[in-house]
Amino acid sequence: MSWASPEDIYLSTSLASYLDKKLLVLLRDGRKLLANAVLEGACERVIVGEIYCDIPLGLYIIRGENVVLIGELDVDKEELPPHMTRVPEAEIRRAQKAEREATDLKGTMRKRMEFLDMD
C-alpha cells in the first residue's frame, strides 16, 4: 500500500477547485483555449483584429510544460468587448493567413532595409 505525498494531496486539492468551472488556458505559443480542468469540451478562441471564432477541439491533451496560464472565467461577465464580431471558422482561417502573410512581408522588407542601411 502506498501513501500519497503532501505534494500529491496539495495538487489534487488545488485542481479539484477547478472542476465544473469554465477556464481560460493560455498556451506558450499564444493560443487561448476555453475549457474545463480536464480540457474536455475544449475550444480554441482565435482572434484576428476585431473578429473571432471559437473552434471546437473536443477532448484536448496538452503537455503541462506548454501551459503558461490557467484561470477561471466569470460566466456572468462579457468575455469580449462589444465591438468584437464572431465569424465562421473558414473566415477566421482566411484572416489568420492574411495576417501571417502581412507579418512575413514586413519581416522581409525590414531585412532589405537593413541591407541598404549604410551607417
C-alpha positions as CSV (number, residue, x, y, z in Angstrom):
1,M,0.0,0.0,0.0
2,S,1.4,3.4,-1.0
3,W,0.6,6.7,0.7
4,A,0.1,10.0,-1.2
5,S,2.8,12.6,-0.6
6,P,1.9,16.0,0.7
7,E,2.6,17.4,-2.8
8,D,0.1,14.9,-4.3
9,I,-2.6,15.9,-1.8
10,Y,-1.9,19.6,-2.5
11,L,-2.1,19.1,-6.3
12,S,-5.3,17.1,-6.2
13,T,-6.9,19.6,-3.9
14,S,-5.9,22.6,-6.0
15,L,-7.1,21.0,-9.2
16,A,-10.3,19.9,-7.6
17,S,-11.3,23.6,-7.1
18,Y,-11.4,23.9,-10.9
19,L,-13.8,21.1,-11.6
20,D,-17.1,22.1,-13.3
21,K,-15.8,25.6,-13.9
22,K,-15.1,27.3,-17.3
23,L,-11.4,28.1,-17.6
24,L,-9.2,30.1,-19.9
25,V,-5.9,28.3,-20.7
26,L,-3.1,30.4,-22.4
27,L,-0.5,28.3,-24.1
28,R,3.1,29.1,-24.7
29,D,2.5,29.5,-28.4
30,G,-0.1,32.2,-27.7
31,R,-3.2,30.2,-28.3
32,K,-6.1,30.6,-25.9
33,L,-8.3,27.6,-25.0
34,L,-11.6,27.7,-23.2
35,A,-12.1,24.5,-21.3
36,N,-12.7,22.8,-18.0
37,A,-9.9,21.3,-15.9
38,V,-9.5,18.2,-18.0
39,L,-9.9,20.0,-21.3
40,E,-12.9,18.0,-22.2
41,G,-15.2,20.0,-24.5
42,A,-12.4,22.5,-25.2
43,C,-12.5,25.1,-27.9
44,E,-9.8,27.4,-29.3
45,R,-10.6,31.1,-29.4
46,V,-8.9,32.6,-32.4
47,I,-8.8,36.4,-32.5
48,V,-7.7,38.4,-35.6
49,G,-8.2,42.2,-35.3
50,E,-11.8,42.7,-34.3
51,I,-13.1,39.3,-35.4
52,Y,-13.0,36.0,-33.5
53,C,-14.1,32.3,-33.7
54,D,-14.4,29.6,-31.1
55,I,-13.2,26.4,-32.8
56,P,-14.4,23.2,-31.1
57,L,-11.5,20.9,-30.2
58,G,-13.3,18.3,-28.1
59,L,-11.0,16.3,-25.7
60,Y,-7.6,18.0,-25.8
61,I,-4.4,16.9,-24.3
62,I,-1.6,19.4,-23.6
63,R,1.7,18.7,-22.0
64,G,1.9,20.6,-18.8
65,E,5.2,22.3,-19.8
66,N,3.3,24.2,-22.5
67,V,0.7,25.8,-20.2
68,V,1.5,29.4,-19.4
69,L,-1.6,30.4,-17.6
70,I,-4.9,28.8,-16.4
71,G,-7.7,30.7,-14.7
72,E,-11.4,30.6,-14.2
73,L,-13.6,32.8,-16.3
74,D,-16.5,34.7,-14.8
75,V,-19.6,33.4,-16.8
76,D,-21.6,36.4,-15.6
77,K,-19.3,38.9,-17.3
78,E,-18.9,39.6,-21.0
79,E,-15.9,37.6,-22.3
80,L,-15.1,40.0,-25.2
81,P,-15.6,43.7,-25.9
82,P,-18.9,44.5,-27.7
83,H,-17.1,45.6,-30.9
84,M,-15.8,42.1,-31.5
85,T,-17.6,40.1,-34.2
86,R,-18.0,36.3,-34.2
87,V,-17.3,34.7,-37.6
88,P,-17.3,31.2,-39.1
89,E,-14.1,29.1,-38.9
90,A,-13.3,29.4,-42.6
91,E,-13.4,33.3,-42.3
92,I,-11.0,33.3,-39.3
93,R,-8.6,31.0,-41.0
94,R,-8.5,33.3,-44.1
95,A,-7.9,36.3,-41.7
96,Q,-5.1,34.3,-39.9
97,K,-3.4,33.5,-43.2
98,A,-3.6,37.2,-44.4
99,E,-2.2,38.4,-41.0
100,R,0.6,35.8,-41.3
101,E,1.5,36.9,-44.8
102,A,1.5,40.6,-43.8
103,T,3.8,39.8,-40.9
104,D,6.1,37.8,-43.2
105,L,6.2,40.6,-45.8
106,K,7.0,43.2,-43.1
107,G,9.9,41.0,-41.9
108,T,11.2,40.6,-45.5
109,M,11.0,44.4,-46.1
110,R,12.8,45.0,-42.8
111,K,15.7,42.7,-43.8
112,R,16.0,44.5,-47.2
113,M,16.1,47.9,-45.5
114,E,18.8,46.7,-43.0
115,F,20.9,45.6,-46.0
116,L,20.6,49.0,-47.5
117,D,21.5,50.8,-44.3
118,M,25.0,52.2,-44.8
119,D,26.0,53.6,-41.4
